């Protein structure tokens, strides 16, 4: 029973890690598009103030670290439990 729950937690942490990386890739591409648009606007008009929205790297790093910690923790618990099963019983 515990093993099934831990395997589900590992799977969810991997899915969370993949989703945060996909989110980071999407925000990076939209950030590049925003930079190109602003460069074009600044080239057309020599004066102007432009505010640039940057991708939220802190959120992505925090979510990645949480999912990594959950994955490592559950992997460690699974490893400890599997070593108990491999010992011969008396």
PyMOL commands that set and color helices and strands:
alter all, ss='L'
color gray80, all
select helices_A, chain A and resi 2-44+57-86
alter helices_A, ss='H'
color red, helices_A
deselect
rebuild
show_as cartoon
